[in-house]
Amino acid sequence: MGSRQRIKFRRPQPQKPEGGKTVNEIIRELKEGVSPASNYREQSLKIHGLICAKCGREFDFKDRNLLTVHHKDGNHRNNPSDGSNWENLCIYCHDDEHSRSMLGDYLKGTKGE
């Protein structure tokens, strides 16, 4: 009978996307918290200060966790380093900001479409 010939398959090498990083590199950075998206909060706090842009409440180091970063255009991936798409809002004003748009969508009949 005939002998079987073994065929070797090469594992494809990860391709680098346009940004120049492989998927594994991006995942590693996200896990380590070194990606630009993971530190935009700290950047916004440094740029805009520990104050709510809506109600003016001031925060200190102890309660800075009550400040959130609101993306003005609603796109969480739009994080320019100059902070132009961010505003620091306290958790109460941030909730109010998002509930207003939900209420507006409801009243218009669009339900967030």
N, C-alpha and C positions, 0 to 999 in steps of 0.2 A: 504494500500500500504506500501511498505518497506521504512524504513528510510534510509537516505543517511548518510554514514559515511564520516567524513572529514579526508582527508589524509594530514598530515603536511609534507612539504618538508623543509629540512634544506639547507640553502645556503652554498655551499662549501666554506671552508676556503681557502684563497689564499695560494698557495704553494710557498715555497721559492726555487728559483733556486740554482744552484751550488754556486753562489757568496754569497748566504745567504741573499739576499734582495728580497722583493716582488716587483712586477711590480709597485704597488702604491708607494712604497718607492723610487724606481728608478725615477719615474715620478716626485715626489715631489722634489727630489734632483736636477733633471735637471731644474725644474722651479725655484728653489732657487739659482741655479748656484753653487752648492757645489760639483758637481761630478768632479772626476779627469779630465775628458775630457774637462770640461769647463775652467779649469785654466792652461792647458798646455801652453797656449800663455804666460802667466805671468812667468811661470817657465822657458820657453825658453829665454825670454828676460833677466831674471836674470842670467841664465847660460851663454848665448852667448853674452850678452851685446846689446846695442842699435846701432848695426852696421850691414850693409848688408853683408852677407857672399860672395856675388858674386861681387859687384862693390865697396865695401868698404866704401860706404857713411855712415857717422855717423849721428845719430839722437839724439835729446834731448827729454825731457819730453813733450814739446809742440807738436812735430810732430812724436811721437812714433807710432801714429795710422797708419803711412805710412809703418810700418814694419809688415810683415806677417810671419807666421811660415809655412815653407815648410816641408812636410814629405818626407824624402829622399826615402823611399820605396813606397811612394804613398798610404800607408794605414793610414787613419786618426784615426783609432782606436789603432794603435801601438804607444803608448805614454810612453816609458820608462822614469822613473823619472830622469835618468842621462842625458837625452836630446840627446842621441846618434842617434835618428831617426829624429831630427829636425835641421833645419838651418833657421836663420832669414834672410829673403830676403825683400828688398823694394818692393813695389807693382809693380814697373816696371820690376825688375828682376824676380819676381814671375810670372808675366804674360809671360815674355819671356821664362822662364823655361817650362811652360805648353804649350805654343804655339810651342816650338821646338819639343816636343814629338808628338803633333798633326800633325805637318808638316812631321815628320819622319814616322808616321803611314800612312799618306796620300801617301807619296812617295813610301812606301813599299806596298801600296794597302791593308792595314789591317783595316783602319778606326777605330782604337781603340779597335779591337777585342782581 
